[in-house]
């Protein structure tokens, strides 16, 4: 699968990783700049820009990642819901209803069950 297609499919996870990486760089640079100065008045601008900006980007990154995970869970639940609806419909005589493979793999398994 080409990289451009993967970036389009997982844009939210890519953005989350980029935000967290930039946040880490901002926090490290801010810490280095703050540790170089002993005057509290000179440290405040670094705290405001690097510290708060880094924490904000870290928050954005984690929110994007959690949103992507939740979206994946909703897709799985939609597949399960559709499969249950198909099973609940009465089957015409002589026909059997089968579940798609993605629905079977999305169903929860008991603790001791084999895959």
DSSP file (Angstrom, degrees, kcal/mol; ACC not computed):
  #  RESIDUE AA STRUCTURE BP1 BP2  ACC     N-H-->O    O-->H-N    N-H-->O    O-->H-N    TCO  KAPPA ALPHA  PHI   PSI    X-CA   Y-CA   Z-CA
    1    1 A X              0   0    0      0, 0.0     5,-0.0     0, 0.0     0, 0.0   0.000 360.0 360.0 360.0 130.2    0.0    0.0    0.0
    2    2 A X     >  -     0   0    0      1,-0.1     4,-1.9     4,-0.0     3,-0.3  -0.251 360.0-121.3 -66.1 152.9    1.5    3.4   -1.0
    3    3 A X  H  > S+     0   0    0      1,-0.2     4,-2.6     2,-0.2     5,-0.2   0.867 111.0  58.4 -62.7 -37.6    2.5    5.8    1.8
    4    4 A X  H  > S+     0   0    0      1,-0.2     4,-1.7     2,-0.2    -1,-0.2   0.882 106.3  48.7 -63.0 -36.7    0.2    8.5    0.4
    5    5 A X  H  > S+     0   0    0     -3,-0.3     4,-2.3     2,-0.2    -1,-0.2   0.902 110.9  50.3 -68.8 -40.4   -2.8    6.2    0.8
    6    6 A X  H  X S+     0   0    0     -4,-1.9     4,-2.7     1,-0.2    -2,-0.2   0.899 109.0  51.9 -63.0 -39.5   -1.8    5.3    4.4
    7    7 A X  H  < S+     0   0    0     -4,-2.6    -1,-0.2     1,-0.2    -2,-0.2   0.871 110.6  48.5 -65.2 -35.5   -1.4    9.0    5.2
    8    8 A X  H >< S+     0   0    0     -4,-1.7     3,-0.7    -5,-0.2    -2,-0.2   0.890 115.0  44.6 -70.3 -38.3   -4.9    9.6    3.9
    9    9 A X  H 3< S+     0   0    0     -4,-2.3     3,-0.2     1,-0.2    -2,-0.2   0.888 124.6  32.1 -72.2 -39.2   -6.4    6.7    5.9
   10   10 A X  T 3X S+     0   0    0     -4,-2.7     4,-2.3    -5,-0.2    -1,-0.2  -0.208  74.1 133.6-113.3  41.3   -4.6    7.5    9.1
   11   11 A X  H <> S+     0   0    0     -3,-0.7     4,-2.6     1,-0.2     5,-0.2   0.865  73.2  52.9 -60.5 -37.1   -4.4   11.3    9.0
   12   12 A X  H  > S+     0   0    0     -3,-0.2     4,-1.8     2,-0.2    -1,-0.2   0.877 110.6  45.8 -70.1 -36.3   -5.6   11.6   12.6
   13   13 A X  H  > S+     0   0    0      2,-0.2     4,-2.3    -3,-0.2    -1,-0.2   0.879 113.1  50.2 -72.4 -37.1   -2.9    9.3   13.9
   14   14 A X  H  X S+     0   0    0     -4,-2.3     4,-2.5     2,-0.2    -2,-0.2   0.930 111.5  48.5 -64.0 -44.8   -0.2   10.9   11.9
   15   15 A X  H  X S+     0   0    0     -4,-2.6     4,-2.6    -5,-0.2    -2,-0.2   0.877 110.3  52.5 -62.8 -37.0   -1.3   14.4   13.1
   16   16 A X  H  X S+     0   0    0     -4,-1.8     4,-2.4     2,-0.2    -2,-0.2   0.926 110.5  46.3 -64.9 -44.6   -1.3   13.0   16.7
   17   17 A X  H  X S+     0   0    0     -4,-2.3     4,-2.4     2,-0.2    -2,-0.2   0.905 113.2  50.0 -64.9 -40.8    2.2   11.7   16.4
   18   18 A X  H  X S+     0   0    0     -4,-2.5     4,-2.6     2,-0.2     5,-0.2   0.925 111.3  48.9 -63.2 -44.4    3.4   15.0   14.8
   19   19 A X  H  X S+     0   0    0     -4,-2.6     4,-2.4     1,-0.2    -2,-0.2   0.914 112.9  47.0 -62.3 -42.9    1.8   17.0   17.6
   20   20 A X  H  X S+     0   0    0     -4,-2.4     4,-2.3     2,-0.2    -1,-0.2   0.892 112.5  50.0 -67.6 -38.6    3.3   14.9   20.3
   21   21 A X  H  X S+     0   0    0     -4,-2.4     4,-2.1     2,-0.2    -2,-0.2   0.927 112.7  45.9 -65.3 -44.4    6.7   15.1   18.7
   22   22 A X  H  X S+     0   0    0     -4,-2.6     4,-2.8     1,-0.2    -2,-0.2   0.897 112.0  52.9 -64.0 -39.5    6.6   18.9   18.3
   23   23 A X  H  X S+     0   0    0     -4,-2.4     4,-2.6    -5,-0.2    -2,-0.2   0.909 108.2  50.1 -62.4 -42.0    5.4   19.1   21.9
   24   24 A X  H  X S+     0   0    0     -4,-2.3     4,-2.3     2,-0.2    -1,-0.2   0.916 111.9  47.5 -63.1 -42.5    8.3   17.0   23.1
   25   25 A X  H  X S+     0   0    0     -4,-2.1     4,-2.8     2,-0.2     5,-0.3   0.926 112.4  49.7 -63.7 -44.0   10.8   19.2   21.2
   26   26 A X  H  X S+     0   0    0     -4,-2.8     4,-2.6     1,-0.2    -2,-0.2   0.916 112.2  47.5 -61.2 -43.3    9.1   22.4   22.6
   27   27 A X  H  X S+     0   0    0     -4,-2.6     4,-2.3     2,-0.2    -1,-0.2   0.898 113.7  46.9 -67.0 -39.9    9.2   21.2   26.1
   28   28 A X  H  X S+     0   0    0     -4,-2.3     4,-2.4     2,-0.2    -2,-0.2   0.931 114.2  46.8 -67.4 -44.6   12.9   20.1   25.9
   29   29 A X  H  X S+     0   0    0     -4,-2.8     4,-2.4     1,-0.2    -2,-0.2   0.915 113.4  49.8 -63.0 -42.1   13.9   23.4   24.3
   30   30 A X  H  X S+     0   0    0     -4,-2.6     4,-2.5    -5,-0.3    -1,-0.2   0.900 110.2  50.1 -62.6 -41.1   12.0   25.3   26.9
   31   31 A X  H  X S+     0   0    0     -4,-2.3     4,-2.5     2,-0.2    -2,-0.2   0.909 110.9  49.0 -64.4 -41.9   13.6   23.4   29.7
   32   32 A X  H  X S+     0   0    0     -4,-2.4     4,-1.1     2,-0.2    -2,-0.2   0.921 113.3  46.9 -63.5 -43.1   17.1   24.0   28.3
   33   33 A X  H  X S+     0   0    0     -4,-2.4     4,-0.6     1,-0.2    -2,-0.2   0.887 113.5  48.1 -67.1 -38.7   16.4   27.7   27.9
   34   34 A X  H >< S+     0   0    0     -4,-2.5     3,-1.1     1,-0.2    -2,-0.2   0.904 109.4  52.4 -68.4 -40.1   14.9   28.0   31.4
   35   35 A X  H 3< S+     0   0    0     -4,-2.5    -1,-0.2     1,-0.2    -2,-0.2   0.735 102.6  60.3 -70.0 -19.7   17.8   26.1   33.0
   36   36 A X  H 3< S+     0   0    0     -4,-1.1     2,-0.4    -3,-0.2    -1,-0.2   0.692 100.8  63.7 -78.5 -17.5   20.3   28.4   31.4
   37   37 A X    <<  -     0   0    0     -3,-1.1    -1,-0.0    -4,-0.6     6,-0.0  -0.887  54.6-173.1-112.3 138.0   18.8   31.4   33.2
   38   38 A X        +     0   0    0     -2,-0.4     2,-0.5     4,-0.0    -1,-0.1   0.562  63.3  93.0-100.7 -11.3   18.8   32.0   36.9
   39   39 A X    >>  -     0   0    0      1,-0.1     4,-1.0     2,-0.0     3,-0.6  -0.720  66.9-148.7 -87.2 127.0   16.6   35.1   36.9
   40   40 A X  H 3> S+     0   0    0     -2,-0.5     4,-1.3     1,-0.2     3,-0.3   0.836  96.8  59.8 -63.8 -32.9   12.8   34.3   37.3
   41   41 A X  H 34 S+     0   0    0      1,-0.2     4,-0.5     2,-0.2    -1,-0.2   0.823 106.2  47.1 -65.6 -31.0   11.9   37.3   35.1
   42   42 A X  H <4 S+     0   0    0     -3,-0.6     4,-0.5     1,-0.2    -1,-0.2   0.701 108.7  56.2 -81.5 -20.0   13.8   35.9   32.2
   43   43 A X  H  X S+     0   0    0     -4,-1.0     4,-2.1    -3,-0.3     3,-0.3   0.766  88.6  75.2 -82.8 -26.2   12.3   32.4   32.7
   44   44 A X  H  X S+     0   0    0     -4,-1.3     4,-2.6     1,-0.2     5,-0.2   0.893  92.4  51.5 -58.8 -44.9    8.6   33.5   32.4
   45   45 A X  H  > S+     0   0    0     -4,-0.5     4,-2.5     1,-0.2     5,-0.3   0.885 110.6  49.8 -60.8 -35.3    8.6   34.0   28.6
   46   46 A X  H  >>S+     0   0    0     -4,-0.5     4,-1.6    -3,-0.3     5,-1.5   0.886 111.2  48.7 -68.8 -37.6   10.0   30.5   28.1
   47   47 A X  I  <>S+     0   0    0     -4,-2.1     5,-2.0     3,-0.2     6,-0.2   0.921 113.7  47.4 -65.0 -43.1    7.4   29.0   30.4
   48   48 A X  I  <5S+     0   0    0     -4,-2.6     5,-0.5     3,-0.2    -2,-0.2   0.916 123.6  30.2 -66.8 -43.3    4.7   30.8   28.6
   49   49 A X  I  X5S+     0   0    0     -4,-2.5     4,-1.0    -5,-0.2     5,-0.2   0.972 132.9  25.0 -83.4 -57.8    5.8   29.9   25.1
   50   50 A X  I  X5S+     0   0    0     -4,-1.6     4,-2.2    -5,-0.3     5,-0.2   0.924 126.1  44.1 -76.4 -45.0    7.5   26.5   25.3
   51   51 A X  I  ><S+     0   0    0     -5,-1.5     4,-2.2     2,-0.2    -3,-0.2   0.974 122.4  32.9 -67.7 -56.4    5.8   25.2   28.4
   52   52 A X  H  ><S+     0   0    0     -5,-2.0     4,-2.2     2,-0.2    -1,-0.2   0.896 121.1  50.7 -70.9 -39.3    2.2   26.1   27.8
   53   53 A X  H  X S+     0   0    0     -4,-1.0     4,-2.3    -5,-0.5    -1,-0.2   0.906 111.5  48.7 -63.0 -41.5    2.5   25.7   24.0
   54   54 A X  H  X S+     0   0    0     -4,-2.2     4,-2.2    -5,-0.2    -2,-0.2   0.902 111.8  48.4 -65.1 -42.1    4.1   22.2   24.5
   55   55 A X  H  X S+     0   0    0     -4,-2.2     4,-2.2    -5,-0.2    -1,-0.2   0.879 110.6  52.0 -65.8 -36.9    1.4   21.1   26.9
   56   56 A X  H  X S+     0   0    0     -4,-2.2     4,-2.4     2,-0.2    -2,-0.2   0.930 111.1  46.4 -64.3 -45.3   -1.3   22.4   24.5
   57   57 A X  H  X S+     0   0    0     -4,-2.3     4,-2.5     2,-0.2    -2,-0.2   0.865 110.8  53.4 -65.6 -35.1    0.2   20.4   21.6
   58   58 A X  H  X S+     0   0    0     -4,-2.2     4,-2.3     2,-0.2    -1,-0.2   0.907 109.5  48.6 -63.4 -41.8    0.5   17.3   23.8
   59   59 A X  H  X S+     0   0    0     -4,-2.2     4,-2.2     2,-0.2    -2,-0.2   0.911 111.4  49.3 -63.7 -43.9   -3.2   17.7   24.7
   60   60 A X  H  X S+     0   0    0     -4,-2.4     4,-2.4     2,-0.2    -2,-0.2   0.920 111.4  50.2 -61.9 -44.0   -4.2   18.0   21.0
   61   61 A X  H  X S+     0   0    0     -4,-2.5     4,-2.2     1,-0.2    -2,-0.2   0.918 111.7  45.8 -62.3 -45.7   -2.1   15.0   20.1
   62   62 A X  H  X S+     0   0    0     -4,-2.3     4,-2.5     1,-0.2    -1,-0.2   0.876 112.2  52.4 -67.5 -35.6   -3.6   12.7   22.7
   63   63 A X  H  X S+     0   0    0     -4,-2.2     4,-2.3    -5,-0.2    -2,-0.2   0.912 109.6  48.8 -65.5 -41.9   -7.1   13.9   21.8
   64   64 A X  H  X S+     0   0    0     -4,-2.4     4,-2.1     2,-0.2    -2,-0.2   0.912 112.1  48.8 -62.6 -42.3   -6.5   13.1   18.2
   65   65 A X  H  X S+     0   0    0     -4,-2.2     4,-2.1     2,-0.2    -2,-0.2   0.930 112.8  46.6 -65.4 -45.0   -5.2    9.6   19.0
   66   66 A X  H  X S+     0   0    0     -4,-2.5     4,-2.6     1,-0.2    -1,-0.2   0.884 110.6  53.8 -64.3 -37.8   -8.1    8.9   21.3
   67   67 A X  H  X S+     0   0    0     -4,-2.3     4,-2.2     2,-0.2    -1,-0.2   0.898 108.0  49.9 -62.4 -40.6  -10.6   10.1   18.8
   68   68 A X  H  X S+     0   0    0     -4,-2.1     4,-1.9     2,-0.2    -2,-0.2   0.908 111.2  49.1 -64.6 -41.8   -9.1    7.8   16.1
   69   69 A X  H  X S+     0   0    0     -4,-2.1     4,-2.0     1,-0.2    -2,-0.2   0.913 111.3  49.1 -64.4 -42.0   -9.4    4.8   18.5
   70   70 A X  H  X S+     0   0    0     -4,-2.6     4,-2.3     1,-0.2    -1,-0.2   0.886 108.3  53.9 -64.7 -37.9  -13.0    5.7   19.3
   71   71 A X  H  X S+     0   0    0     -4,-2.2     4,-1.9     1,-0.2    -1,-0.2   0.893 107.8  50.9 -63.4 -39.4  -13.8    6.0   15.6
   72   72 A X  H  X S+     0   0    0     -4,-1.9     4,-2.0     1,-0.2    -1,-0.2   0.908 109.7  50.1 -63.0 -41.8  -12.4    2.5   15.1
   73   73 A X  H  X S+     0   0    0     -4,-2.0     4,-2.5     1,-0.2    -2,-0.2   0.891 108.2  52.4 -64.8 -39.1  -14.5    1.1   17.9
   74   74 A X  H  X S+     0   0    0     -4,-2.3     4,-2.2     2,-0.2    -1,-0.2   0.879 107.4  52.8 -64.7 -36.9  -17.6    2.7   16.5
   75   75 A X  H  X S+     0   0    0     -4,-1.9     4,-2.0     2,-0.2    -1,-0.2   0.921 109.8  48.2 -63.3 -42.7  -16.9    1.1   13.1
   76   76 A X  H  X S+     0   0    0     -4,-2.0     4,-2.4     1,-0.2    -2,-0.2   0.919 111.3  50.1 -62.7 -43.1  -16.6   -2.3   14.8
   77   77 A X  H  X S+     0   0    0     -4,-2.5     4,-2.7     1,-0.2    -1,-0.2   0.869 107.7  54.1 -64.3 -35.8  -19.9   -1.7   16.7
   78   78 A X  H  X S+     0   0    0     -4,-2.2     4,-2.4     2,-0.2    -1,-0.2   0.898 108.8  48.7 -63.8 -40.2  -21.6   -0.7   13.4
   79   79 A X  H  X S+     0   0    0     -4,-2.0     4,-2.2     2,-0.2    -2,-0.2   0.922 113.3  46.9 -64.7 -44.0  -20.5   -4.0   11.8
   80   80 A X  H  X S+     0   0    0     -4,-2.4     4,-2.5     2,-0.2    -2,-0.2   0.916 112.3  50.5 -63.7 -43.2  -21.7   -6.0   14.8
   81   81 A X  H  X S+     0   0    0     -4,-2.7     4,-2.3     1,-0.2    -2,-0.2   0.915 110.9  47.9 -61.6 -44.8  -25.0   -4.1   14.8
   82   82 A X  H  X S+     0   0    0     -4,-2.4     4,-2.2     1,-0.2    -1,-0.2   0.890 111.6  50.8 -63.8 -39.2  -25.6   -4.7   11.1
   83   83 A X  H  X S+     0   0    0     -4,-2.2     4,-2.1     2,-0.2    -2,-0.2   0.905 110.0  49.2 -65.9 -40.8  -24.8   -8.4   11.6
   84   84 A X  H  X S+     0   0    0     -4,-2.5     4,-1.9     2,-0.2    -2,-0.2   0.880 109.6  52.2 -65.7 -37.3  -27.3   -8.7   14.5
   85   85 A X  H  X S+     0   0    0     -4,-2.3     4,-1.2     2,-0.2    -2,-0.2   0.909 109.5  49.4 -63.8 -40.7  -29.9   -7.0   12.4
   86   86 A X  H  < S+     0   0    0     -4,-2.2    -2,-0.2     1,-0.2    -1,-0.2   0.879 111.6  49.0 -66.0 -36.7  -29.4   -9.5    9.6
   87   87 A X  H  < S+     0   0    0     -4,-2.1    -1,-0.2     1,-0.2    -2,-0.2   0.826 107.4  55.4 -70.6 -30.8  -29.6  -12.3   12.1
   88   88 A X  H  < S+     0   0    0     -4,-1.9    -1,-0.2    -5,-0.2    -2,-0.2   0.744  89.0  91.2 -74.9 -23.4  -32.8  -11.0   13.5
   89   89 A X  S  < S-     0   0    0     -4,-1.2     2,-0.2    -3,-0.2    -3,-0.0  -0.491  90.7-107.6 -70.9 139.8  -34.5  -10.9   10.2
   90   90 A X        -     0   0    0     -2,-0.2     2,-0.3     1,-0.1    -1,-0.1  -0.496  34.4-127.8 -68.5 135.9  -36.4  -14.0    9.3
   91   91 A X        -     0   0    0     -2,-0.2     3,-0.1    -4,-0.1    -1,-0.1  -0.614  23.8-108.0 -83.7 141.0  -34.6  -16.0    6.7
   92   92 A X    >   -     0   0    0     -2,-0.3     3,-2.0     1,-0.1    -1,-0.1  -0.311  53.8 -79.3 -61.2 153.8  -36.6  -17.1    3.6
   93   93 A X  T 3  S+     0   0    0      1,-0.3    -1,-0.1     3,-0.0     3,-0.1  -0.281 117.1  15.1 -60.1 135.4  -37.3  -20.9    3.5
   94   94 A X  T 3  S+     0   0    0      1,-0.3     2,-0.4    -3,-0.1    -1,-0.3   0.395 104.6 107.0  84.2  -3.4  -34.4  -23.0    2.5
   95   95 A X    <   -     0   0    0     -3,-2.0     2,-0.4    -4,-0.0    -1,-0.3  -0.844  54.3-152.0-109.2 144.5  -31.8  -20.1    2.9
   96   96 A X        -     0   0    0     -2,-0.4     2,-0.5    -3,-0.1    -4,-0.1  -0.879  14.0-131.9-111.2 149.6  -29.3  -19.8    5.6
   97   97 A X        -     0   0    0     -2,-0.4     2,-0.4   -10,-0.1    -6,-0.0  -0.860  23.4-169.6-101.0 129.7  -27.9  -16.5    6.9
   98   98 A X        -     0   0    0     -2,-0.5     2,-0.3   -12,-0.0   -12,-0.0  -0.917  17.6-127.4-119.5 148.4  -24.1  -16.2    7.2
   99   99 A X        -     0   0    0     -2,-0.4     2,-0.1     1,-0.1   -16,-0.0  -0.656  29.9-107.6 -89.5 146.5  -22.2  -13.5    8.9
  100  100 A X    >>  -     0   0    0     -2,-0.3     4,-1.9     1,-0.1     3,-0.7  -0.383  30.5-113.7 -67.2 154.2  -19.4  -11.6    7.1
  101  101 A X  H 3> S+     0   0    0      1,-0.3     4,-2.4     2,-0.2     5,-0.2   0.851 115.9  57.0 -58.2 -36.8  -15.8  -12.5    8.2
  102  102 A X  H 3> S+     0   0    0      1,-0.2     4,-1.1     2,-0.2    -1,-0.3   0.843 106.6  49.8 -66.6 -31.0  -15.3   -9.0    9.6
  103  103 A X  H <> S+     0   0    0     -3,-0.7     4,-0.9     2,-0.2    -1,-0.2   0.898 110.2  49.6 -72.5 -39.7  -18.3   -9.3   11.8
  104  104 A X  H >< S+     0   0    0     -4,-1.9     3,-0.6     1,-0.2    -2,-0.2   0.903 111.8  48.2 -65.7 -40.5  -17.2  -12.7   13.2
  105  105 A X  H 3< S+     0   0    0     -4,-2.4    -1,-0.2     1,-0.2    -2,-0.2   0.760 109.1  54.7 -71.7 -22.9  -13.7  -11.3   14.0
  106  106 A X  H 3< S+     0   0    0     -4,-1.1    -1,-0.2    -5,-0.2    -2,-0.2   0.661  85.1 102.2 -83.6 -16.1  -15.2   -8.3   15.7
  107  107 A X  S << S-     0   0    0     -4,-0.9     2,-0.1    -3,-0.6    -3,-0.0  -0.419  82.1-108.6 -69.5 142.1  -17.4  -10.4   18.1
  108  108 A X        -     0   0    0     -2,-0.1     2,-0.3     1,-0.0    -1,-0.1  -0.414  31.7-141.3 -69.6 146.7  -16.0  -10.6   21.6
  109  109 A X        -     0   0    0     -2,-0.1     6,-0.0     1,-0.1    -1,-0.0  -0.826  20.4-104.6-108.0 146.1  -14.6  -14.0   22.6
  110  110 A X    >   -     0   0    0     -2,-0.3     3,-1.2     1,-0.1    -1,-0.1  -0.244  40.9-103.2 -62.0 160.8  -15.0  -15.7   26.0
  111  111 A X  T 3  S+     0   0    0      1,-0.3    -1,-0.1     3,-0.0    -2,-0.0   0.854 118.1  37.0 -59.0 -39.8  -11.9  -15.7   28.2
  112  112 A X  T 3  S+     0   0    0      2,-0.1    -1,-0.3     0, 0.0     2,-0.1   0.383  90.3 119.9 -95.7   5.2  -10.9  -19.3   27.5
  113  113 A X    <   -     0   0    0     -3,-1.2     2,-0.2     1,-0.1    -4,-0.1  -0.380  59.5-126.8 -75.7 147.5  -11.9  -19.6   23.9
  114  114 A X              0   0    0      1,-0.1    -4,-0.1    -2,-0.1    -1,-0.1  -0.608 360.0 360.0 -88.2 153.2   -9.4  -20.4   21.1
  115  115 A X              0   0    0     -2,-0.2    -1,-0.1    -6,-0.0    -2,-0.0   0.466 360.0 360.0 -76.0 360.0   -9.0  -18.1   18.1
